[in-house]
Amino acid sequence: DTAVSQTPKYLVTQMGNDKSIKCEQNLGHDTMYWYKQDSKKFLKIMFSYNNKELIINETVPNRFSPKSPDKAHLNLHINSLELGDSAVYFCASSQESTGSYGYTFGSGTRLTVV
Amino acid sequence: AQKVTQAQTEISVVEKEDVTLDCVYETRDTTYYLFWYKQPPSGELVFLIRRNSFDEQNEISGRYSWNFQKSTSSFNFTITASQVVDSAVYFCALRRRSNDYKLSFGAGTTVTVRA
């Protein structure tokens, strides 16, 4: 069983389109994240939700909107896609209430905007 | 603010050589956690180790070992007798124990092991 699963794995779309990436975790974790990895492999946090509440919202354009319908899901919707949005997006989860501070990452979604 | 520096961008070795990856961190917190992740060519992020700031014991796991030194704010990673399968990007990361949950990554070190 996949612990943190993201769909789709690859996404190619045109500038200006709106797209969503879905993430689900079956670990029972209470916190989920979105990280962005740019072309130079640099990883940076975008958002974090703890028990469906937004905890971290880094300097991310308003075109990016996360949604957490429940503790096991954290989706990322991107409006009006731009060339600079091309990157690999990783979903992750952790269990914060027990202080384990261990992060499990999904396999990533490679977004290419053309 | 917290920061992780991996000064080595790329390292290339021949199989069976040892390779050490440097990680230097900055934080004002007294309690914090340090991590190493491996990203093989397939792209996923694989957890290798977590170390909290209270525990300065070095750790060994098979061919992998970690040297944590608070005095120099370093958490270095050594692969002994490297193998081709060790070829990957390795990331060092830091998080505070506060409620910001943020994992701050270094820029990564690309390790290439040649047969």
Interface residues (C-beta under 8 A of the other chain):
Chain A: T31 Y33 Y35 K40 K41 F42 L43 K44 I45 S48 N50 I55 I56 V88 F90 A92 S94 E96 Y101 G102 Y103 T104 F105 G106 S107 G108 R110
Chain B: Y33 F35 Y37 Q39 G43 E44 L45 F47 R50 V89 F91 R95 R97 N99 D100 Y101 K102 L103 S104 F105 A107 G108 T110
